[in-house]
Amino acid sequence: MTNLTIRQLRYFEALASHGHFGRAAEACSVTQPALSVQIKELEEELGTKLFERGARQVRLTGFGEEFALRVQDILRRVDELGDLARASTEKMVGRLRLGVIPTIAPYLLPRIIANLGHSHHGLDVHIRETLTPRLVQELSEGRLDAAIVALPVSEPAFTEVAIFTEKMVLVRSDADAGKPVPNKEELREMRLLLLEEGHCFRDQALSFCNIPSSLPQEGLDGSSLSTLVQMVGAGIGVTLIPEMAVPVETRSASVCVGHFKNPQPTRTVGMVWRKTNPLADHLHQIAAVVRQSTDELRADEGV
């Protein structure tokens, strides 16, 4: 078995990920027939089928699932060879695949991208916005170089660099503007609107209120902070949001913002990446730009 190519392995990985020839071809920037030919040649070289082909979807065979695990490791190591060369430069250039959780991305990313444009000419930033569990998985698989998430992630294979700590604030209807901010015991008795399961910010809000995550919540499980704040403005309940989200999310809603008494709920945000990543020194530089961006944003907001 001497004729396997990196191209074939990348096409295989794309098809295994997307489960559809058309979407896999689009992800690889090739035509569907070209991808199909390479997959067929790969299967012929291996002497066995990698995929079960259906009318609308393809699935990995048993052998294909085992093959996929090894392919991921091979491609990650191939990518690290390129990263090793890039690590020899003074500043990071080329592609940076950066993951960001949804409760950070809309507020901080524009400033990060602008600052990276000034400090790292020639850096091609690819952004992936999704939930922490997915970012952790893609980081482990080598699909991302680094991710900006709430800490700790507690993955032994990752380096964690704390960047900033911010408060969580209470958002209530304007009608409650003159009322004292409830303590966490009182908050448990209120209709608390939360992000849907999978968001780490949901878990942080529940933890502050000492509400078990397994306990059913009456109200709304939203997919975004914007939805939660708008529902609060409509008088449905109250919610917690990170301080950096206040200027964006409250400007078009009939809500007021309150700060809890000490000890105030907070979250720590940082960057994580694989300890084996050859670009580790450069990623420390990127983390410094993220910290600079955060300091600028908070200064502008008077935080």
C-alpha positions in Angstrom: 0.0 0.0 0.0 2.3 2.8 -1.3 0.0 5.0 -3.3 -2.0 6.8 -0.6 -1.8 10.6 -0.9 -2.3 13.4 1.5 -4.9 14.8 -0.9 -6.9 11.6 -0.7 -6.7 11.6 3.1 -8.0 15.2 3.2 -10.9 14.4 0.9 -11.7 11.3 3.0 -11.7 13.4 6.2 -14.0 16.0 4.6 -16.4 13.3 3.4 -16.4 11.6 6.8 -17.1 15.0 8.5 -19.8 16.2 6.1 -21.5 12.9 5.2 -22.3 14.3 1.8 -20.2 14.3 -1.4 -21.4 17.8 -2.5 -20.7 19.5 0.8 -17.4 17.7 1.2 -16.4 18.8 -2.3 -17.3 22.4 -1.5 -15.3 22.3 1.7 -12.3 21.1 -0.3 -12.8 23.6 -3.1 -13.1 20.8 -5.8 -15.8 19.4 -8.0 -17.9 16.6 -6.7 -16.7 14.2 -9.5 -13.1 15.0 -8.6 -13.6 14.1 -5.0 -15.6 11.0 -5.9 -12.7 9.7 -8.1 -10.2 10.2 -5.3 -12.3 8.4 -2.7 -12.9 5.5 -5.2 -9.2 5.3 -5.8 -8.5 5.3 -2.1 -10.9 2.5 -1.5 -9.4 0.5 -4.3 -5.9 1.0 -2.9 -7.1 -0.2 0.5 -9.1 -3.1 -1.0 -12.2 -2.3 1.1 -15.1 0.1 1.3 -14.7 3.2 3.6 -18.3 4.5 3.1 -21.8 3.2 2.9 -23.5 5.2 0.1 -27.1 6.2 0.6 -29.5 8.3 -1.5 -28.9 11.4 0.5 -26.0 10.6 2.9 -22.9 8.6 3.1 -21.8 6.9 6.3 -18.5 5.4 7.4 -18.2 1.6 7.4 -16.8 -0.1 10.5 -13.3 -0.1 8.9 -13.9 3.5 7.8 -14.4 4.6 11.4 -11.1 3.0 12.5 -9.4 4.4 9.4 -10.7 7.9 10.3 -9.1 7.9 13.7 -5.7 7.3 12.2 -6.2 9.7 9.3 -7.0 12.5 11.8 -3.7 11.9 13.6 -1.7 11.7 10.3 -3.2 15.0 9.0 -2.6 16.7 12.3 1.0 15.8 12.2 1.3 16.9 8.6 -0.1 20.3 9.5 2.3 20.5 12.4 5.2 20.1 10.0 4.0 23.3 8.3 3.5 24.9 11.7 7.1 24.0 12.7 8.4 26.0 9.7 6.1 29.0 10.5 7.3 28.8 14.2 10.8 29.8 13.0 9.5 33.3 11.9 9.5 36.2 14.3 5.7 36.8 14.0 3.0 34.4 13.0 2.0 34.5 9.3 -0.3 32.4 7.2 -3.5 30.8 8.5 -4.7 31.1 12.1 -7.7 29.0 12.8 -9.3 30.6 15.9 -12.3 29.3 17.7 -14.5 31.6 19.9 -17.6 30.9 22.0 -20.8 32.7 21.1 -20.9 34.8 24.4 -17.6 36.4 23.4 -17.5 36.5 19.6 -19.9 39.4 18.7 -18.4 41.8 21.3 -14.7 41.1 21.1 -13.9 39.7 17.7 -14.2 42.9 15.6 -11.5 44.6 17.7 -9.3 41.5 17.8 -9.4 41.2 14.0 -8.6 44.9 13.6 -5.7 44.7 16.0 -4.3 41.5 14.5 -4.4 43.3 11.1 -2.1 46.0 12.5 0.3 43.8 14.4 0.5 40.7 12.3 0.5 41.6 8.6 0.1 38.5 6.4 -2.0 36.6 9.0 -5.1 35.0 7.5 -7.6 34.6 10.4 -10.3 31.9 10.0 -12.9 32.2 12.7 -15.0 29.3 14.1 -17.8 30.3 16.4 -19.5 27.5 18.3 -20.0 26.0 21.8 -17.1 25.0 24.1 -17.4 21.2 23.8 -17.2 21.5 20.0 -14.2 23.8 20.1 -12.4 21.5 22.5 -13.1 18.5 20.2 -11.9 20.4 17.1 -8.9 21.7 18.9 -8.0 18.2 20.0 -8.4 16.9 16.4 -6.1 19.7 15.0 -8.9 21.5 13.2 -8.2 24.6 15.2 -5.0 26.3 16.3 -6.5 28.0 19.4 -9.8 29.0 21.0 -11.0 31.8 23.2 -13.3 30.2 25.9 -14.3 30.5 29.5 -11.8 28.9 31.8 -11.0 26.4 33.1 -11.3 23.8 30.3 -9.3 21.3 32.3 -7.9 19.4 29.4 -4.4 18.0 30.3 -3.3 18.2 26.7 -4.1 22.0 26.5 -2.2 25.1 27.5 -4.6 27.6 29.2 -3.7 31.3 29.3 -6.1 33.5 31.3 -6.7 36.9 29.6 -9.4 38.7 31.7 -12.1 38.3 34.3 -15.4 40.0 33.9 -18.5 40.4 36.0 -21.9 38.8 35.2 -24.7 41.4 35.5 -28.5 41.1 36.0 -30.8 42.3 33.3 -34.4 43.1 34.3 -37.3 44.9 32.8 -37.3 48.7 33.0 -40.2 48.4 35.3 -37.9 47.0 38.0 -35.3 49.8 37.7 -36.0 51.2 41.2 -36.0 47.8 42.9 -33.0 46.4 44.9 -30.9 43.9 43.0 -31.9 40.5 44.3 -29.4 38.2 46.0 -28.8 34.7 44.6 -31.3 33.2 47.0 -34.1 35.6 45.8 -32.9 35.0 42.2 -33.7 31.3 42.4 -37.4 32.2 43.1 -37.6 34.4 39.9 -38.2 33.3 36.3 -34.6 33.1 35.2 -34.0 33.0 31.4 -31.0 31.0 30.3 -29.0 30.0 27.3 -29.8 26.5 26.0 -27.8 23.5 27.2 -24.2 23.4 25.9 -23.4 27.0 26.6 -20.8 27.3 29.4 -22.4 30.7 30.4 -25.6 28.8 31.3 -23.7 26.6 33.6 -22.0 29.6 35.2 -25.4 31.3 35.8 -26.8 28.2 37.4 -23.7 27.7 39.5 -24.0 31.3 40.9 -27.7 30.7 41.8 -26.8 27.2 43.3 -29.3 25.7 40.9 -28.5 22.1 39.8 -28.0 21.9 36.0 -30.3 18.8 35.9 -33.2 20.7 37.5 -35.8 21.7 34.8 -36.1 25.5 34.3 -39.4 27.1 33.5 -39.1 29.9 31.0 -36.9 30.2 27.9 -33.8 28.4 26.8 -32.4 30.9 24.3 -29.8 30.3 21.6 -28.3 33.8 22.1 -27.9 36.5 24.7 -29.8 38.9 22.3 -32.9 36.7 22.5 -32.7 36.5 26.3 -32.4 40.3 26.7 -35.3 41.0 24.3 -37.5 38.5 26.1 -36.6 40.3 29.4 -37.6 43.6 27.8 -41.0 42.0 26.9 -41.5 41.3 30.6 -41.0 37.5 30.5 -38.4 37.2 33.2 -34.8 38.2 34.2 -31.4 37.0 32.9 -27.7 37.2 33.5 -25.2 38.4 30.8 -21.5 39.1 30.7 -20.5 42.7 31.3 -18.9 43.1 27.8 -22.3 42.3 26.2 -24.2 45.1 27.9 -23.6 47.9 25.4 -24.6 45.8 22.4 -27.5 43.8 23.8 -29.3 46.4 25.9 -29.3 49.3 23.6 -32.5 48.3 21.8 -34.4 46.7 24.7 -36.5 48.1 27.5 -34.3 46.8 30.2 -32.1 47.9 33.1 -28.8 46.5 34.3 -28.0 45.7 37.9 -24.8 44.6 39.7 -24.8 42.1 42.4 -23.3 42.7 45.8 -20.0 41.1 46.7 -19.1 38.4 46.0 -20.1 39.2 42.5 -20.4 36.4 39.9 -17.6 36.5 37.4 -16.1 34.4 34.6 -12.5 34.1 33.5 -11.9 34.1 29.8 -8.7 32.9 28.2 -7.0 31.2 25.2 -6.3 27.5 24.9 -4.2 25.5 22.5 -2.6 22.1 22.3 0.6 21.8 24.3 2.2 20.0 21.3 1.5 22.9 18.9 4.8 24.1 17.4 3.3 27.6 17.2 3.0 27.9 21.0 5.3 30.9 21.3 3.3 32.7 18.5 0.0 31.9 20.2 1.3 33.6 23.3 1.7 36.7 21.1 -1.9 36.3 19.8 -3.1 36.0 23.4 -1.4 39.3 24.1 -3.3 40.9 21.2 -6.6 39.5 22.6 -5.7 41.0 26.0 -4.9 44.4 24.4 -8.3 44.2 22.5 -10.1 43.5 25.7 -8.4 46.3 27.6 -9.4 48.8 24.8 -13.0 47.6 24.7 -13.4 47.9 28.5 -11.8 51.3 28.5 -14.2 52.5 25.8 -17.1 51.1 27.8 -15.8 52.7 31.1 -15.6 49.3 32.8 
